[in-house]
């Protein structure tokens, strides 16, 4: 899978597999990585856009739809 110059969304990005996927997407040259977490997240890479996103919360999910303008790849790791 080519990730370079793509826009990626990773749910569950605050730890474990989700966090590793964020870092790998950056390493592979992703243009933008939306990092979905239940709590606010700070990241030093400017390509990362933190996204408060509890996928069980309808309001947060709808807000995420408004924030993410376009998306090439989705890694749905929430709940693992």
Secondary structure, DSSP 8 states (H G I E B T S, - for coil): ---TT-EEEEESTTSHHHHHHHHHHHHTT-SEEEEEESS----SSTTEEEEE--TT-HHHHHHHHHH----SEEE--TT-
